[in-house]
Amino acid sequence: MEEIFIHSDFIKLDSLLKFSSLVGSGGEAKYVIQENMVYVNGEICTQRGKKIFNGDIVEFSGNKIRVIHES
């Protein structure tokens, strides 16, 4: 499982997918989220702007990412 460190309280789901290079663009992020291909904490998530907080786990295309808030 990959860990992504953020300095803010949260990161939006579409931004996380782009930041972690799981998708190449915002349009691609929007597509994979709307097509039920992304899981947050084990559940399908269809909200592009979903706030991802410290400890949340995002899964897409066989990849798992844990978000860690770094002060």
N, CA, C and O atoms as a CHARMM CRD file, in Angstrom:
* protein
*
  284
    1    1 MET  N      0.84600  -1.17600   0.00000 PROA 1      0.00000
    2    1 MET  CA     0.00000   0.00000   0.00000 PROA 1      0.00000
    3    1 MET  C      0.89100   1.23900   0.00000 PROA 1      0.00000
    4    1 MET  O      1.82500   1.35400   0.79300 PROA 1      0.00000
    5    2 GLU  N      0.58300   2.15200  -0.89700 PROA 2      0.00000
    6    2 GLU  CA     1.33000   3.40000  -0.98400 PROA 2      0.00000
    7    2 GLU  C      0.77200   4.39800   0.02600 PROA 2      0.00000
    8    2 GLU  O     -0.42600   4.39300   0.30700 PROA 2      0.00000
    9    3 GLU  N      1.62000   5.23900   0.56200 PROA 3      0.00000
   10    3 GLU  CA     1.18400   6.29500   1.47000 PROA 3      0.00000
   11    3 GLU  C      1.41600   7.64000   0.79800 PROA 3      0.00000
   12    3 GLU  O      2.48400   7.90200   0.24600 PROA 3      0.00000
   13    4 ILE  N      0.39600   8.48200   0.85600 PROA 4      0.00000
   14    4 ILE  CA     0.47100   9.83700   0.31800 PROA 4      0.00000
   15    4 ILE  C      0.37300  10.79300   1.50500 PROA 4      0.00000
   16    4 ILE  O     -0.56000  10.71500   2.30400 PROA 4      0.00000
   17    5 PHE  N      1.33100  11.67900   1.60600 PROA 5      0.00000
   18    5 PHE  CA     1.35900  12.63800   2.70700 PROA 5      0.00000
   19    5 PHE  C      0.77900  13.96700   2.25000 PROA 5      0.00000
   20    5 PHE  O      1.16100  14.50000   1.20800 PROA 5      0.00000
   21    6 ILE  N     -0.15300  14.49900   3.04600 PROA 6      0.00000
   22    6 ILE  CA    -0.74700  15.80200   2.74300 PROA 6      0.00000
   23    6 ILE  C     -0.49400  16.73300   3.92400 PROA 6      0.00000
   24    6 ILE  O     -0.31200  16.28700   5.05700 PROA 6      0.00000
   25    7 HSD  N     -0.48700  18.02400   3.64200 PROA 7      0.00000
   26    7 HSD  CA    -0.25000  19.01300   4.69500 PROA 7      0.00000
   27    7 HSD  C     -1.52300  19.73200   5.11000 PROA 7      0.00000
   28    7 HSD  O     -1.53000  20.44500   6.11400 PROA 7      0.00000
   29    8 SER  N     -2.59900  19.55700   4.35500 PROA 8      0.00000
   30    8 SER  CA    -3.88400  20.15300   4.70700 PROA 8      0.00000
   31    8 SER  C     -4.72000  19.10700   5.44800 PROA 8      0.00000
   32    8 SER  O     -4.31200  17.95200   5.56600 PROA 8      0.00000
   33    9 ASP  N     -5.88200  19.51400   5.94200 PROA 9      0.00000
   34    9 ASP  CA    -6.73000  18.59200   6.69100 PROA 9      0.00000
   35    9 ASP  C     -7.30800  17.49000   5.80800 PROA 9      0.00000
   36    9 ASP  O     -7.58000  16.38900   6.28500 PROA 9      0.00000
   37   10 PHE  N     -7.49600  17.78600   4.51800 PROA 10     0.00000
   38   10 PHE  CA    -8.07100  16.80700   3.60100 PROA 10     0.00000
   39   10 PHE  C     -7.60800  17.10900   2.18500 PROA 10     0.00000
   40   10 PHE  O     -7.03400  18.16200   1.90700 PROA 10     0.00000
   41   11 ILE  N     -7.87700  16.14300   1.28400 PROA 11     0.00000
   42   11 ILE  CA    -7.65300  16.33300  -0.14300 PROA 11     0.00000
   43   11 ILE  C     -8.88500  15.77200  -0.83800 PROA 11     0.00000
   44   11 ILE  O     -9.42500  14.75100  -0.41300 PROA 11     0.00000
   45   12 LYS  N     -9.32600  16.41800  -1.88400 PROA 12     0.00000
   46   12 LYS  CA   -10.49300  15.91900  -2.60900 PROA 12     0.00000
   47   12 LYS  C    -10.10000  14.70500  -3.43900 PROA 12     0.00000
   48   12 LYS  O     -8.97400  14.59500  -3.92300 PROA 12     0.00000
   49   13 LEU  N    -11.05700  13.80100  -3.58900 PROA 13     0.00000
   50   13 LEU  CA   -10.80000  12.52600  -4.24800 PROA 13     0.00000
   51   13 LEU  C    -10.20400  12.68300  -5.64000 PROA 13     0.00000
   52   13 LEU  O     -9.22400  12.01400  -5.96800 PROA 13     0.00000
   53   14 ASP  N    -10.77600  13.55000  -6.46000 PROA 14     0.00000
   54   14 ASP  CA   -10.24700  13.70500  -7.82100 PROA 14     0.00000
   55   14 ASP  C     -8.82200  14.24200  -7.79900 PROA 14     0.00000
   56   14 ASP  O     -7.99300  13.84300  -8.61800 PROA 14     0.00000
   57   15 SER  N     -8.53800  15.13800  -6.87300 PROA 15     0.00000
   58   15 SER  CA    -7.18400  15.68500  -6.75000 PROA 15     0.00000
   59   15 SER  C     -6.20200  14.61800  -6.28600 PROA 15     0.00000
   60   15 SER  O     -5.05600  14.58800  -6.73500 PROA 15     0.00000
   61   16 LEU  N     -6.64100  13.75200  -5.39900 PROA 16     0.00000
   62   16 LEU  CA    -5.77700  12.67100  -4.92000 PROA 16     0.00000
   63   16 LEU  C     -5.40200  11.72500  -6.05600 PROA 16     0.00000
   64   16 LEU  O     -4.24800  11.31300  -6.16800 PROA 16     0.00000
   65   17 LEU  N     -6.36600  11.38400  -6.89000 PROA 17     0.00000
   66   17 LEU  CA    -6.08400  10.48900  -8.01400 PROA 17     0.00000
   67   17 LEU  C     -5.06100  11.10100  -8.95700 PROA 17     0.00000
   68   17 LEU  O     -4.18100  10.40300  -9.46200 PROA 17     0.00000
   69   18 LYS  N     -5.17400  12.40700  -9.19700 PROA 18     0.00000
   70   18 LYS  CA    -4.20500  13.09400 -10.06200 PROA 18     0.00000
   71   18 LYS  C     -2.84800  13.20200  -9.37000 PROA 18     0.00000
   72   18 LYS  O     -1.81700  12.90900  -9.97600 PROA 18     0.00000
   73   19 PHE  N     -2.84600  13.62200  -8.10200 PROA 19     0.00000
   74   19 PHE  CA    -1.61400  13.82200  -7.34400 PROA 19     0.00000
   75   19 PHE  C     -0.79700  12.53800  -7.24500 PROA 19     0.00000
   76   19 PHE  O      0.43300  12.56900  -7.28400 PROA 19     0.00000
   77   20 SER  N     -1.48800  11.41600  -7.11700 PROA 20     0.00000
   78   20 SER  CA    -0.80000  10.13200  -6.96900 PROA 20     0.00000
   79   20 SER  C     -0.48600   9.48600  -8.31700 PROA 20     0.00000
   80   20 SER  O      0.03500   8.37200  -8.36700 PROA 20     0.00000
   81   21 SER  N     -0.79800  10.17600  -9.39700 PROA 21     0.00000
   82   21 SER  CA    -0.53700   9.70900 -10.77600 PROA 21     0.00000
   83   21 SER  C     -1.30100   8.44800 -11.15300 PROA 21     0.00000
   84   21 SER  O     -0.87000   7.70600 -12.03600 PROA 21     0.00000
   85   22 LEU  N     -2.43100   8.19600 -10.49700 PROA 22     0.00000
   86   22 LEU  CA    -3.26700   7.06300 -10.88800 PROA 22     0.00000
   87   22 LEU  C     -4.08800   7.39500 -12.12900 PROA 22     0.00000
   88   22 LEU  O     -4.51400   6.50100 -12.86000 PROA 22     0.00000
   89   23 VAL  N     -4.30600   8.68500 -12.35900 PROA 23     0.00000
   90   23 VAL  CA    -4.94900   9.15800 -13.58900 PROA 23     0.00000
   91   23 VAL  C     -4.12400  10.31100 -14.12700 PROA 23     0.00000
   92   23 VAL  O     -3.34500  10.92600 -13.39900 PROA 23     0.00000
   93   24 GLY  N     -4.30200  10.59600 -15.40700 PROA 24     0.00000
   94   24 GLY  CA    -3.49400  11.63100 -16.03600 PROA 24     0.00000
   95   24 GLY  C     -4.12200  13.00400 -16.06600 PROA 24     0.00000
   96   24 GLY  O     -3.43700  13.99500 -16.32100 PROA 24     0.00000
   97   25 SER  N     -5.44300  13.08200 -15.80600 PROA 25     0.00000
   98   25 SER  CA    -6.11000  14.38500 -15.90400 PROA 25     0.00000
   99   25 SER  C     -7.35400  14.41100 -15.02600 PROA 25     0.00000
  100   25 SER  O     -7.81500  13.38200 -14.53200 PROA 25     0.00000
  101   26 GLY  N     -7.87400  15.60200 -14.85000 PROA 26     0.00000
  102   26 GLY  CA    -9.11200  15.75700 -14.09700 PROA 26     0.00000
  103   26 GLY  C    -10.27800  15.07800 -14.79400 PROA 26     0.00000
  104   26 GLY  O    -11.16000  14.52000 -14.14200 PROA 26     0.00000
  105   27 GLY  N    -10.28100  15.12500 -16.11800 PROA 27     0.00000
  106   27 GLY  CA   -11.33700  14.47200 -16.88100 PROA 27     0.00000
  107   27 GLY  C    -11.32000  12.96600 -16.69600 PROA 27     0.00000
  108   27 GLY  O    -12.36700  12.32800 -16.58400 PROA 27     0.00000
  109   28 GLU  N    -10.12900  12.41000 -16.66500 PROA 28     0.00000
  110   28 GLU  CA   -10.00500  10.97300 -16.44300 PROA 28     0.00000
  111   28 GLU  C    -10.44800  10.61600 -15.02500 PROA 28     0.00000
  112   28 GLU  O    -11.10100   9.59400 -14.81600 PROA 28     0.00000
  113   29 ALA  N    -10.09600  11.45300 -14.05400 PROA 29     0.00000
  114   29 ALA  CA   -10.52600  11.22800 -12.66700 PROA 29     0.00000
  115   29 ALA  C    -12.04600  11.23600 -12.58900 PROA 29     0.00000
  116   29 ALA  O    -12.64700  10.36300 -11.96300 PROA 29     0.00000
  117   30 LYS  N    -12.66200  12.22200 -13.22700 PROA 30     0.00000
  118   30 LYS  CA   -14.12300  12.32600 -13.23600 PROA 30     0.00000
  119   30 LYS  C    -14.74100  11.05700 -13.82000 PROA 30     0.00000
  120   30 LYS  O    -15.70800  10.53000 -13.27000 PROA 30     0.00000
  121   31 TYR  N    -14.19400  10.57000 -14.91800 PROA 31     0.00000
  122   31 TYR  CA   -14.72600   9.38400 -15.58400 PROA 31     0.00000
  123   31 TYR  C    -14.65300   8.15100 -14.69100 PROA 31     0.00000
  124   31 TYR  O    -15.65400   7.45900 -14.50700 PROA 31     0.00000
  125   32 VAL  N    -13.46800   7.86800 -14.13100 PROA 32     0.00000
  126   32 VAL  CA   -13.32100   6.64300 -13.33900 PROA 32     0.00000
  127   32 VAL  C    -14.15600   6.68800 -12.06600 PROA 32     0.00000
  128   32 VAL  O    -14.62900   5.65400 -11.59400 PROA 32     0.00000
  129   33 ILE  N    -14.33700   7.88000 -11.51100 PROA 33     0.00000
  130   33 ILE  CA   -15.18300   8.01900 -10.31300 PROA 33     0.00000
  131   33 ILE  C    -16.64300   7.78000 -10.68700 PROA 33     0.00000
  132   33 ILE  O    -17.34100   7.04400  -9.98900 PROA 33     0.00000
  133   34 GLN  N    -17.11200   8.38200 -11.76600 PROA 34     0.00000
  134   34 GLN  CA   -18.51100   8.23000 -12.18700 PROA 34     0.00000
  135   34 GLN  C    -18.83200   6.80700 -12.64100 PROA 34     0.00000
  136   34 GLN  O    -19.98600   6.38200 -12.58000 PROA 34     0.00000
  137   35 GLU  N    -17.82600   6.07500 -13.09000 PROA 35     0.00000
  138   35 GLU  CA   -18.02600   4.70100 -13.55800 PROA 35     0.00000
  139   35 GLU  C    -17.86900   3.66500 -12.44400 PROA 35     0.00000
  140   35 GLU  O    -17.69900   2.47600 -12.71600 PROA 35     0.00000
  141   36 ASN  N    -17.92600   4.11700 -11.19600 PROA 36     0.00000
  142   36 ASN  CA   -17.87900   3.21600 -10.02500 PROA 36     0.00000
  143   36 ASN  C    -16.60300   2.39200  -9.95000 PROA 36     0.00000
  144   36 ASN  O    -16.63200   1.22800  -9.55000 PROA 36     0.00000
  145   37 MET  N    -15.48400   2.99300 -10.33400 PROA 37     0.00000
  146   37 MET  CA   -14.21400   2.27800 -10.34600 PROA 37     0.00000
  147   37 MET  C    -13.32500   2.62100  -9.15000 PROA 37     0.00000
  148   37 MET  O    -12.23300   2.06900  -9.01100 PROA 37     0.00000
  149   38 VAL  N    -13.78600   3.52500  -8.29000 PROA 38     0.00000
  150   38 VAL  CA   -12.96600   4.00600  -7.17800 PROA 38     0.00000
  151   38 VAL  C    -13.65800   3.67700  -5.85500 PROA 38     0.00000
  152   38 VAL  O    -14.85800   3.89300  -5.68700 PROA 38     0.00000
  153   39 TYR  N    -12.86800   3.15100  -4.93000 PROA 39     0.00000
  154   39 TYR  CA   -13.38000   2.81500  -3.60300 PROA 39     0.00000
  155   39 TYR  C    -12.70300   3.69600  -2.56300 PROA 39     0.00000
  156   39 TYR  O    -11.50600   3.97200  -2.64500 PROA 39     0.00000
  157   40 VAL  N    -13.48900   4.13300  -1.58500 PROA 40     0.00000
  158   40 VAL  CA   -12.96000   4.86100  -0.43000 PROA 40     0.00000
  159   40 VAL  C    -13.35300   4.06400   0.80200 PROA 40     0.00000
  160   40 VAL  O    -14.53400   3.85600   1.08000 PROA 40     0.00000
  161   41 ASN  N    -12.34700   3.62800   1.52600 PROA 41     0.00000
  162   41 ASN  CA   -12.56000   2.81400   2.73000 PROA 41     0.00000
  163   41 ASN  C    -13.45500   1.60100   2.44800 PROA 41     0.00000
  164   41 ASN  O    -14.32300   1.25300   3.24800 PROA 41     0.00000
  165   42 GLY  N    -13.22300   0.96800   1.29000 PROA 42     0.00000
  166   42 GLY  CA   -13.91700  -0.26100   0.95100 PROA 42     0.00000
  167   42 GLY  C    -15.27100  -0.10900   0.28500 PROA 42     0.00000
  168   42 GLY  O    -15.89800  -1.11000  -0.06200 PROA 42     0.00000
  169   43 GLU  N    -15.74000   1.12300   0.09800 PROA 43     0.00000
  170   43 GLU  CA   -17.04200   1.35200  -0.51700 PROA 43     0.00000
  171   43 GLU  C    -16.88300   2.17000  -1.79100 PROA 43     0.00000
  172   43 GLU  O    -16.05600   3.08000  -1.85400 PROA 43     0.00000
  173   44 ILE  N    -17.68100   1.84200  -2.80900 PROA 44     0.00000
  174   44 ILE  CA   -17.65200   2.60700  -4.05600 PROA 44     0.00000
  175   44 ILE  C    -17.99100   4.05700  -3.75500 PROA 44     0.00000
  176   44 ILE  O    -18.92000   4.34700  -3.00100 PROA 44     0.00000
  177   45 CYS  N    -17.23200   4.96100  -4.35000 PROA 45     0.00000
  178   45 CYS  CA   -17.47600   6.39300  -4.16300 PROA 45     0.00000
  179   45 CYS  C    -17.68400   7.03400  -5.53400 PROA 45     0.00000
  180   45 CYS  O    -16.86700   6.86600  -6.43900 PROA 45     0.00000
  181   46 THR  N    -18.78600   7.77000  -5.67400 PROA 46     0.00000
  182   46 THR  CA   -19.09400   8.43000  -6.94100 PROA 46     0.00000
  183   46 THR  C    -19.03800   9.95200  -6.81600 PROA 46     0.00000
  184   46 THR  O    -19.48300  10.66400  -7.71600 PROA 46     0.00000
  185   47 GLN  N    -18.49800  10.44900  -5.71600 PROA 47     0.00000
  186   47 GLN  CA   -18.40300  11.89100  -5.48700 PROA 47     0.00000
  187   47 GLN  C    -16.99200  12.37100  -5.79400 PROA 47     0.00000
  188   47 GLN  O    -16.05100  12.04800  -5.07000 PROA 47     0.00000
  189   48 ARG  N    -16.84600  13.13700  -6.86000 PROA 48     0.00000
  190   48 ARG  CA   -15.53500  13.67000  -7.24600 PROA 48     0.00000
  191   48 ARG  C    -14.91000  14.51900  -6.15500 PROA 48     0.00000
  192   48 ARG  O    -13.70500  14.45100  -5.91100 PROA 48     0.00000
  193   49 GLY  N    -15.73400  15.31400  -5.50500 PROA 49     0.00000
  194   49 GLY  CA   -15.23600  16.24000  -4.49400 PROA 49     0.00000
  195   49 GLY  C    -15.20800  15.67300  -3.09000 PROA 49     0.00000
  196   49 GLY  O    -15.04000  16.41600  -2.12300 PROA 49     0.00000
  197   50 LYS  N    -15.36900  14.36600  -2.96600 PROA 50     0.00000
  198   50 LYS  CA   -15.34900  13.74200  -1.63000 PROA 50     0.00000
  199   50 LYS  C    -14.05500  14.09600  -0.92500 PROA 50     0.00000
  200   50 LYS  O    -12.97100  13.98100  -1.49600 PROA 50     0.00000
  201   51 LYS  N    -14.17700  14.52700   0.31900 PROA 51     0.00000
  202   51 LYS  CA   -13.00400  14.89400   1.10700 PROA 51     0.00000
  203   51 LYS  C    -12.37200  13.62700   1.68900 PROA 51     0.00000
  204   51 LYS  O    -13.03100  12.83100   2.35800 PROA 51     0.00000
  205   52 ILE  N    -11.08700  13.46700   1.41500 PROA 52     0.00000
  206   52 ILE  CA   -10.33700  12.32200   1.90600 PROA 52     0.00000
  207   52 ILE  C     -9.45700  12.80500   3.05700 PROA 52     0.00000
  208   52 ILE  O     -8.64500  13.71700   2.89900 PROA 52     0.00000
  209   53 PHE  N     -9.63600  12.17700   4.21200 PROA 53     0.00000
  210   53 PHE  CA    -8.95800  12.61000   5.43200 PROA 53     0.00000
  211   53 PHE  C     -7.86300  11.62600   5.84100 PROA 53     0.00000
  212   53 PHE  O     -7.71100  10.55500   5.25400 PROA 53     0.00000
  213   54 ASN  N     -7.10900  12.02200   6.85900 PROA 54     0.00000
  214   54 ASN  CA    -6.05200  11.20300   7.42700 PROA 54     0.00000
  215   54 ASN  C     -6.56100   9.79600   7.71600 PROA 54     0.00000
  216   54 ASN  O     -7.58800   9.62200   8.37300 PROA 54     0.00000
  217   55 GLY  N     -5.83900   8.79600   7.22400 PROA 55     0.00000
  218   55 GLY  CA    -6.17900   7.40700   7.48600 PROA 55     0.00000
  219   55 GLY  C     -7.10400   6.76700   6.46500 PROA 55     0.00000
  220   55 GLY  O     -7.24400   5.54400   6.44200 PROA 55     0.00000
  221   56 ASP  N     -7.74300   7.58000   5.61300 PROA 56     0.00000
  222   56 ASP  CA    -8.62500   7.01800   4.59000 PROA 56     0.00000
  223   56 ASP  C     -7.80900   6.22500   3.57400 PROA 56     0.00000
  224   56 ASP  O     -6.65500   6.54700   3.29100 PROA 56     0.00000
  225   57 ILE  N     -8.43200   5.18800   3.03500 PROA 57     0.00000
  226   57 ILE  CA    -7.78400   4.34600   2.03300 PROA 57     0.00000
  227   57 ILE  C     -8.58800   4.42400   0.74000 PROA 57     0.00000
  228   57 ILE  O     -9.79500   4.18200   0.73000 PROA 57     0.00000
  229   58 VAL  N     -7.90600   4.76400  -0.34300 PROA 58     0.00000
  230   58 VAL  CA    -8.52200   4.86600  -1.65900 PROA 58     0.00000
  231   58 VAL  C     -7.96900   3.74400  -2.52200 PROA 58     0.00000
  232   58 VAL  O     -6.76200   3.50700  -2.55800 PROA 58     0.00000
  233   59 GLU  N     -8.87100   3.05500  -3.21700 PROA 59     0.00000
  234   59 GLU  CA    -8.47800   1.95900  -4.10200 PROA 59     0.00000
  235   59 GLU  C     -8.94600   2.24800  -5.51900 PROA 59     0.00000
  236   59 GLU  O    -10.08000   2.67300  -5.73800 PROA 59     0.00000
  237   60 PHE  N     -8.06000   2.01400  -6.47500 PROA 60     0.00000
  238   60 PHE  CA    -8.40100   2.16800  -7.87800 PROA 60     0.00000
  239   60 PHE  C     -7.45200   1.31300  -8.71000 PROA 60     0.00000
  240   60 PHE  O     -6.23300   1.38400  -8.54800 PROA 60     0.00000
  241   61 SER  N     -8.01400   0.51600  -9.59000 PROA 61     0.00000
  242   61 SER  CA    -7.24100  -0.26200 -10.55800 PROA 61     0.00000
  243   61 SER  C     -6.12500  -1.08600  -9.89600 PROA 61     0.00000
  244   61 SER  O     -4.99500  -1.12100 -10.38200 PROA 61     0.00000
  245   62 GLY  N     -6.46000  -1.74000  -8.79300 PROA 62     0.00000
  246   62 GLY  CA    -5.48700  -2.59600  -8.12100 PROA 62     0.00000
  247   62 GLY  C     -4.49600  -1.86900  -7.23000 PROA 62     0.00000
  248   62 GLY  O     -3.62300  -2.49900  -6.63300 PROA 62     0.00000
  249   63 ASN  N     -4.62000  -0.55300  -7.13200 PROA 63     0.00000
  250   63 ASN  CA    -3.72400   0.24600  -6.28400 PROA 63     0.00000
  251   63 ASN  C     -4.46200   0.69300  -5.02900 PROA 63     0.00000
  252   63 ASN  O     -5.64000   1.04800  -5.07600 PROA 63     0.00000
  253   64 LYS  N     -3.74900   0.66900  -3.91000 PROA 64     0.00000
  254   64 LYS  CA    -4.29800   1.16500  -2.64300 PROA 64     0.00000
  255   64 LYS  C     -3.42100   2.29700  -2.14400 PROA 64     0.00000
  256   64 LYS  O     -2.19300   2.21100  -2.14700 PROA 64     0.00000
  257   65 ILE  N     -4.08500   3.36200  -1.71400 PROA 65     0.00000
  258   65 ILE  CA    -3.36700   4.52900  -1.20000 PROA 65     0.00000
  259   65 ILE  C     -3.94000   4.88600   0.16500 PROA 65     0.00000
  260   65 ILE  O     -5.15300   5.00700   0.33400 PROA 65     0.00000
  261   66 ARG  N     -3.05100   5.05000   1.13100 PROA 66     0.00000
  262   66 ARG  CA    -3.46500   5.54200   2.45500 PROA 66     0.00000
  263   66 ARG  C     -3.02000   6.99400   2.54900 PROA 66     0.00000
  264   66 ARG  O     -1.87100   7.32800   2.25800 PROA 66     0.00000
  265   67 VAL  N     -3.94700   7.84800   2.95900 PROA 67     0.00000
  266   67 VAL  CA    -3.64100   9.27700   3.10900 PROA 67     0.00000
  267   67 VAL  C     -3.18100   9.51700   4.53200 PROA 67     0.00000
  268   67 VAL  O     -3.82000   9.08500   5.49100 PROA 67     0.00000
  269   68 ILE  N     -2.05400  10.21900   4.65200 PROA 68     0.00000
  270   68 ILE  CA    -1.48400  10.54500   5.95800 PROA 68     0.00000
  271   68 ILE  C     -1.35000  12.05700   6.06500 PROA 68     0.00000
  272   68 ILE  O     -0.71500  12.69500   5.22500 PROA 68     0.00000
  273   69 HSD  N     -1.95300  12.62300   7.10300 PROA 69     0.00000
  274   69 HSD  CA    -1.83100  14.06100   7.34200 PROA 69     0.00000
  275   69 HSD  C     -0.51800  14.32600   8.06000 PROA 69     0.00000
  276   69 HSD  O     -0.24000  13.76300   9.11900 PROA 69     0.00000
  277   70 GLU  N      0.26700  15.18100   7.47000 PROA 70     0.00000
  278   70 GLU  CA     1.57900  15.51200   8.03500 PROA 70     0.00000
  279   70 GLU  C      1.56500  16.97100   8.45500 PROA 70     0.00000
  280   70 GLU  O      1.31800  17.86000   7.64000 PROA 70     0.00000
  281   71 SER  N      1.82900  17.20800   9.71600 PROA 71     0.00000
  282   71 SER  CA     1.79300  18.59100  10.23300 PROA 71     0.00000
  283   71 SER  C      3.00200  19.38300   9.79400 PROA 71     0.00000
  284   71 SER  O      3.12800  20.55800  10.14000 PROA 71     0.00000
